[in-house]
Amino acid sequence: MTLWRYEWTLLLRARVAVAGLALLAVLTCASLVSGVQRMDSQRAAIERIPALQQTDLAAVIDGHGDSTDAGHAAYYTFHPTWNAPAPLAFAAVGMRDVAPYILRVRALGLEAQIHDGDTFNPELALAGRFDFAFLLTFLLPVFVIVLFHDLRSTEAESGRERMLRALPHPLPRIYARRAVVRGVALLACVVPLFVGFALHQGVSAGLIAAVVGLTIAYTVFWIALALLVARRSWSSSTNAAALITVWATIALVLPALSHVAIERTIRVDQGAEIARAQREAVNHAWDIPREITMQRFYAHYPEWQDSPPLGDGFHYKWYLAFHQNGDDSVADRAAAYRDGIERRSDAAARLGWALPPVGMQAVLTRWAGTDMRAHLAYQDRIRAYHGRLRHFYYGYLFRDVPFTADDYPRAPDFAPDHR
């Protein structure tokens, strides 16, 4: 125990080491607070939805007046959908900062509504959110380098290594003990704070243990890398330069190059292009005979083909039919878009096996439910809900059933995915 106490005393007497550990603790706390505030803000916005929806719906009902046209209700009524953050989302904000987590939809063409919000904020996407995942992935290795680059070299440069060799304890055991102390000191600045915030956010014990285990494994990886460099018997400054070069290469340069390679290999249309194509198909419907539109619609949805003829005047069922046709016209592109995004995500996940920083980000966002797959799952829930909305309004429109103010509350409600 005396030797362990000596190593701790030696570490705490080094002002640079103590300052570095204090800075790491402060940054860890700041990253966790930032993530919690971001998720609290999103939860507060979601909690305001019911009251705002009631206000909006009351205005639509007032505007409906004595009309019994379901098309009026289908056109003017927006229905909210939302994607509530998982308890661990505060630790890895991921896509939640750049993709919509609330989307109000109407019973019109859905693809344009979904992909209108598919334009990410480039400034946020470039810098990334300063959250716990960012701290672990990019900053923690820097602190490892600060504490471990001179683990052995400083003893050699000062001439103390000859004295250490004269001691009865093997030199490798001394350096191993020193490495353990510094590694524990680093983790002590990160893990307890994370556990405290995670318990406050209601994260399950199993998930907390998994994140802690991942953090330890990632820290050990960088420590092992630093010890390998230390075995080269270079000077402290050379060790630091070598480790910083390795960090920049596997944490910044290679992931960026791999990202470009994945995008060039797996071509995917932008969501905005799907929205534009859907809108062009919808706008084209105004220029063609209405019978052609209805024939296309009934070919895909024969359950409504016994609907009464349109007549000479405007009818909302024609309007909603060509919106549905517009969605159907881009269905293949939407499916290809989703398939491409999934293949890119899979490629990035496989890259994580070769580049630990990439793997760290991928695993944390997957566990936190903030990765691209979670965003696509939210879009799937929107599509399923939109299908029920359309069926609800079609039941009135295609059967010429009067739609009154009492029918508004009968519209289906969105069912979020409870985690």
Residue, then its C-alpha position, 0 to 999 in steps of 0.5 A: m500500500t505504501l508504494w501505491r500511496y507513493e504513486w498517488t502522491l507523486l501524481l498529485r504533486a505534479r501541477v500539470a497533471v492535477a490541472g489536467l485532471a481538474l480540467l477534464a472533470v470540468l469538461t465532463c461536467a459541462s458536456l453532461v450538463s449541456g446534454v441534459q439541458r438539450m434533452d430537457s428542452q426537447r422534452a419541454a417542447i414535446e410536452r407543449i404539443p397537446a395544448l398547442q394542438q388543442t388551440d390549433l384544432a379549435a381554430v380549424i373547427d371554427g373555420h369549418g363552420d357549417s360545412t360537412d366537407a371532410g376535405h376541408a378538415a383533411y386539408y387544414t388539420f395538422h396532426p403532430t408526431w414526435n420522437a421523444p428522447a431516450p434516457l441516455a440521449f443526453a450522453a450522445v445527442g447524435m442526430r437529434d440536434v440536426a434532424p426534426y424530432i417533432l413533425r406536424v403532418r396533414a393527410l396530403g402527400l407525405e414524402a414532401q412533408i418528411h423530406d422538407g425537414d431533411t435539410f440538416n444544419p450544416e454549422l451544427a453538423l460540422a462542429g458537432r455537439f459538445d456532449f459526453a460522446f464528443l468528450l469521450t471520443f475526442l478529448l479523453p485521448v488528449f488527456v491520456i496523452v498528457l498524462f502518459h507521454d512522459l511516463r517513462s521518458t521523464e525518468a530517463e531524462s532526469g537520470r532517475e531511471r538508473m536509481l529505479r533500476a537499483l531498487p528491489h522492485p522490477l522496473p516494469r512493475i513500477y511503470a505498470r503501477r504508475a500507469v494504473v494510478r494515472g488511468v484510475a485518476l482519468l476515469a475518476c474524472v469521468v465515470p462518477l459524473f456520468v453515473g450520477f447524471a445517468l441515474h438522474q436521467g433514469v438510465s437503466a443500471g445495465l445500460i450505465a454499466a455498459v457505457v462505463g465498460l465501454t469507457i474503460a475499454y476505450t481509455v485502456f486502448w489509448i493507454a496501451l497505445a501510449l505505453l507502446v510509444a513509451r517503449r521506443s525510449w524516445s524523448s518526452s516531446t517526441n512521444a507527445a508528438a508521435l501520440i498527437t499524430v496518431w490521435a489526429t490520424i485515427a480520430l480525425v483524418l481517417p474517419a473524414l476520409s472514410h466518410v468521403a469514401i463511403e459517400r462516394t461508394i454508396r450514392v444516395d439521393q438527397g431527401a430534398e430531391i425526393a420532396r421536389a420530385q413528389r411536388e412536381a408529380v403533384n403539380h403535374a396532376w393539375d394539368i391532366p384530366r381528372e379521370i386519369t388521376m382517379q384511374r391511377f389512384y383506383a388501380h393502387y387502392p381498389e377498395w375505394q373504386d366504388s366511390p361516386p363519380l367526381g361530378d363537374g365541381f372541385h372535390y377533395k377526393w380528387y385532390l387527395a388522390f393526386h397527392q397519394n399518386g405523388d407519393d406513389s410516384v416517388a416510392d421507389r426513390a424513397a425506398a432506395y434513399r432509405d436503403g442507401i442510408e442504412r448501407r452507409s450506416d452499416a459501413a460506418a459501423r464496420l469502420g468502427w472495428a478498425l477505428p475505435p473513435v468511430g466505433m465509440q461514437a457509433v455504439l454510444t449513439r446506437w445505445a442512446g437511440t440518437d443515430m440514423r437508424a433511430h431517425l429512420a425508425y421515427q420516419d417509419r412511425i410517421r408513415a404508419y400514422h399517416g396511413r391511418l390518417r388517410h384511411f380515416y379521411y378517405g372513409y368520409l371523402f370516398r363514401d360522401v359521409p358528412f364530416t362535422a365538428d364532432d368528427y375532428p376528435r375521432a381522427p387517430d392519434f400518433a402513438p410514439d414509441h415508448r422506450 
